């Protein structure tokens, strides 16, 4: 599975967000703010689906008569008329479903290979908004500097595509730890390797033996304490990651993996990942395989590990623009290039996550109203975003 084509990211500049608590005690969300000088966002656009209060935003449509004054507005939900029209469009899609999608589903990996062979690494934009939407992925930088956490911090991006998350993430870690010139030392307990993982061609293995009692082991500058497993359904996508000039096997282990497989990847030990990135990935999965996918996610995470999730939401513009004869099943489609996409609801994801014993830390909708001022058109973008945590102890 790979990152799905294209969606406007939620944010711009990668600066530290302002965190605000919502009425839902288990959902901590960030409000949307801007810098006065650039107008770029400095915090997330996401609103908790159960919180109807409007946060401050970078561009709020306070006067509906001014809708065509700008090209985009934050936190603008569909009008009742727009929602009725959208639902009618989906009913039209359902009237001409694909009769037998068996071959399409069986050849899903081949269609993604064709996509990346055709588009290379030029289709998706680098996701420089990670620090805004998912600041937790950079939290360990400060903790490692203070000596309150051991490295490496292990991230796994499932559906890595051409590396549009992997390399911005690695660059941001390097940027934030650039001033750290001297090696850091961390404790290594018997049987546990705390030094960075060193990737080989086929697998990533600890670079420290882990033998002996607790001891101080030099592990180098802080940015060397980040290790990323980058995997994708498409072998062509993985090859693009490996041929990127920034690829460094000391920091990145790139390999082919089907998230719906009944086995975990051999190069990623069970319970070894601090954070899993699912960015426009889950929508590429057939709904019948969601449970196995979430089981694998749970098994890969360390106790207390987190999932960072962002994907297409139901009634998004991309769904409404689907042509007749493209629907495989309800809300599940074939694009023109034969890649697959499902449009999700918060309820579906919450049930799936909680059903696998994980905590929903955040689950929100990002509403964006785009307008075509020349043609006086309104276009609604909807994305679903979440943060899910594996419990520290098994229940």
PAMAR-658820 format. One record per residue (C-alpha): x, y, z; residue in one letter. Coordinates in steps of 0.001 Angstrom, whole numbers, padded with zeros to 6 digits, always signed. Layout:
XYZA ...
//
This chain:
+000000+000000+000000X +001243+003423-000720X +000387+006990-000020X -002683+007815-002058X -002706+010511-004750X -002871+013734-004105X -004276+015585-001131X -003482+019100-000057X -001547+018823+003220X -003044+020201+006357X -000259+022580+007127X +002655+024606+005857X +005644+025738+007899X +007169+023178+010240X +007180+025116+013468X +006149+024089+016948X +002383+023885+017419X +000216+025306+020156X -001666+022499+021879X -005193+022982+023158X -007414+020508+025023X -010886+019787+023763X -013948+018828+025715X -013234+015171+024970X -010820+014088+027698X -009130+011411+025588X -008616+013653+022574X -005957+016344+022666X -006006+018423+019517X -004122+021425+018259X -005737+024666+017234X -004916+026392+013958X -002769+029507+014177X -000598+031487+011799X +002511+033569+011889X +001808+037219+011233X +004696+037611+008831X +004098+034643+006523X +000463+033666+006983X +001590+030023+007158X +000064+027623+009644X +001898+026848+012834X -000544+024285+014230X -002976+021609+013128X -006277+022273+011371X -007995+019225+012810X -011201+019501+014845X -012280+016619+017060X -015368+015069+015528X -017187+015298+018877X -016227+018898+019617X -018403+021441+017880X -016554+024497+019204X -014660+026405+016553X -010957+026955+017255X -009111+030014+016113X -007932+029456+012563X -005597+030779+009962X -008426+031763+007637X -011955+031499+008973X -014992+032310+006877X -016806+034594+009315X -018906+036285+006630X -020305+033802+004063X -020761+036599+001532X -016951+036887+001360X -016438+033247+000352X -014850+034159-002985X -012438+036662-001469X -009775+033940-001064X -008942+030580-002639X -009303+028500+000544X -010917+028591+003998X -010359+026465+007099X -013024+024711+009195X -015842+025219+006704X -018220+022277+006703X -020560+021391+003865X -023855+023199+003747X -026967+021045+004013X -027520+021454+000283X -023924+020467-000541X -024175+017364+001632X -027436+016277-000019X -025880+016761-003457X -022787+014777-002418X -024871+011885-001106X -026869+011873-004342X -023642+011672-006337X -022507+008634-004340X -025848+006939-004959X -025188+007457-008663X -021799+005763-008246X -023455+002812-006503X -025801+002289-009444X -022890+001252-011682X -020575-000838-009508X -017817-002959-011028X -019353-006404-011465X -016266-008534-010825X -013307-006739-009186X -011353-009959-008507X -008570-009316-011008X -008366-005675-009971X -007865-006641-006314X -005438-009461-007104X -003235-007153-009178X -003262-004203-006758X +000511-004294-006256X +001115-004326-010018X -001023-001224-010499X +000972+000627-007825X +004201-000504-009507X +002907+000946-012772X +001986+004166-010973X +005512+004643-009588X +007206+003532-012806X +005212+006215-014593X +005440+009030-012053X +008750+008272-010330X +009235+010530-007301X +007629+013605-008882X +003945+013011-008100X +003751+013676-004344X +004972+016712-002470X +007315+016268+000481X +005385+016366+003738X +007062+019209+005559X +003934+019608+007719X +004776+016585+009894X +006000+018706+012791X +002660+020513+012879X +000289+017594+012572X +002386+015002+014434X +004790+016814+016792X +005162+013603+018825X +007550+012229+016211X +010052+014938+017216X +009453+014788+020974X +012298+012332+021631X +014844+014853+020325X +014570+016942+023472X +014182+013898+025711X +017351+012331+024342X +019254+015571+024795X +018157+015651+028448X +019096+012000+028853X +015570+011006+029886X +015043+008475+027087X +017216+005962+025301X +017687+005796+021552X +017153+004850+018883X +013683+006225+018304X +012198+003830+015767X +009655+005023+013214X +007954+002794+010671X +006184+004326+007713X +003789+001881+006109X +002969+002986+002584X +006166+005006+002218X +005744+005673-001511X +008784+007441-002933X +009950+008690+000476X +007955+011923+000766X +007558+011381+004500X +010793+009503+005214X +013232+012102+003947X +011514+015243+005315X +011338+013454+008671X +015009+012542+008600X +015993+016064+007505X +013946+017668+010282X +015541+015428+012906X +018973+016352+011595X +018030+020030+011646X +016807+019875+015225X +019876+018057+016457X +022498+019852+014369X +023940+021617+017395X +024617+018294+019088X +028240+017779+018107X +029436+015419+020846X +028402+011747+021102X +025714+010932+023640X +025830+007923+025944X +022868+005779+026878X +022477+002780+029126X +022388-000701+027641X +020698-003340+029746X +021657-006990+029353X +019985-008447+026284X +018723-005094+024985X +020537-003107+022331X +020244+000650+022786X +022612+001757+020034X +021214+002679+016606X +020106-000100+014290X +022364-000815+011354X +020474-001934+008251X +021775-004665+005981X +020453-005488+002529X +017797-007824+003898X +017320-006829+007508X +018000-004319+010244X +019895-005709+013218X +021135-004077+016430X +024616-002649+016173X +025261-003266+019859X +025581-006784+021192X +023532-006119+024301X +025806-008376+026319X +026673-007626+029933X +025028-005516+032595X +023866-001930+032161X +026652+000201+030733X +027200+003537+029029X +027478+003167+025260X +028354+006059+022930X +025700+006380+020241X +026765+009520+018395X +024886+012742+017665X +021206+012745+018475X +020040+012575+014871X +021769+009203+014657X +019327+007930+017254X +016496+007968+014706X +015890+004832+012662X +013159+004569+010028X +011659+001428+008561X +010177+002461+005204X +007954-000129+003575X +005465-000237+000738X +003256-002653-001165X +005011-001547-004351X +008537-002750-005111X +008922+000189-007503X +008203+002632-004674X +010763+000941-002428X +013359+001155-005186X +012731+004915-005411X +013391+005229-001682X +016638+003274-001992X +017895+005304-004965X +017177+008672-003345X +020480+010562-002815X +019582+010959+000869X +019226+007208+001441X +021503+006013+004233X +021157+002411+005482X +022347+003585+008892X +019055+005445+009233X +016629+003865+006752X +015619+000250+006167X +013516+000123+002973X +011650-003040+001992X +008481-004418+000409X +005683-005285+002838X +001953-005932+002518X +000281-004585+005660X -002525-007118+005250X -000135-010081+005332X -000572-012672+008064X +003132-012424+008925X +005247-009493+010117X +008287-008336+008113X +011387-010295+009208X +013497-007122+009487X +011185-005502+012075X +010965-007387+015381X +007578-007642+017023X +007005-004861+019560X +009991-002789+018394X +008454+000342+016818X +007898+003625+018685X +005690+005272+016048X +003936+003992+012940X +003099+006519+010227X -000041+005746+008195X -000342+008722+005852X -002803+008166+002994X -002162+004443+003303X -005162+002804+004969X -007521+004042+002257X -005695+001807-000237X -006717-001340+001656X -009821-003405+000911X -012121-003131+003965X -012176-006921+004315X -008465-006782+005213X -008590-003955+007767X -008641-006217+010820X -005492-008087+009810X -003787-004796+009006X -004626-003352+012434X -003489-006577+014130X -000099-006195+012445X +000101-002545+013474X -000632-003443+017089X +001962-006238+017077X +004692-004036+015571X +004303-001247+018142X +006143-001143+021424X +003956-000893+024544X +003025+002790+024648X +003838+003211+020945X +001735+005497+018769X +000126+005453+015330X +000037+008736+013368X -002867+008515+010923X -004084+010764+008114X -006319+009775+005197X -009312+010553+003009X -012680+011150+004695X -016140+010346+003416X -017633+012910+000980X -014230+014386+000135X -014021+016111-003233X -011893+013247-004549X -014798+010860-003932X -017385+013091-005555X -015244+013446-008661X -015122+009697-009247X -016596+008694-012606X -019382+006195-013143X -018287+002572-013265X -015442+003057-010756X -017123+001885-007518X -016022-001571-006318X -018156-001551-003170X -019720+001101-000964X -017252+004012-000730X -014473+001857-002242X -013276+002839-005718X -010871+002185-008561X -009103+005295-009833X -008391+005858-013504X -004933+004294-013082X -006523+001240-011363X -005134+002032-007915X -007693+001674-005130X -009110+004132-002592X -011653+003929+000215X -013205+007010+001843X -013282+006600+005612X -015459+007753+008513X -014329+008494+012081X -016733+005849+013357X -015135+003116+011243X -011644+003971+012423X -012611+004361+016086X -014330+000968+016121X -011339-000675+014449X -008728+000929+016722X -010567+000392+019988X -011506-003122+018898X -007788-003910+018814X -007206-002600+022315X -005655+000750+021438X -006501+004165+022857X -007841+006857+020558X -005757+009867+021584X -007011+012010+018704X -009588+011487+016002X -010566+014530+014025X -011738+015921+010718X -009867+018527+008721X -012377+020535+006684X -011070+022760+003896X -013196+024788+001514X -011505+025489-001804X -013064+027973-004190X -012695+028729-007866X -013229+032460-007922X -013375+032694-011696X -016125+030066-011982X -017713+030824-008561X -017365+027183-007471X -017125+025757-003934X -015167+022508-003411X -015029+020675-000079X -011952+018728+001012X -012256+016417+004021X -009440+014464+005646X -009473+012216+008667X -006636+012438+011183X -005877+010433+014283X -003335+009422+016896X -003726+006006+018483X -001688+004543+021341X -000945+000954+022296X -001345+000423+026067X +001763+000077+028186X +000518-003228+029555X -001704-005844+027995X -005253-005809+029300X 
//
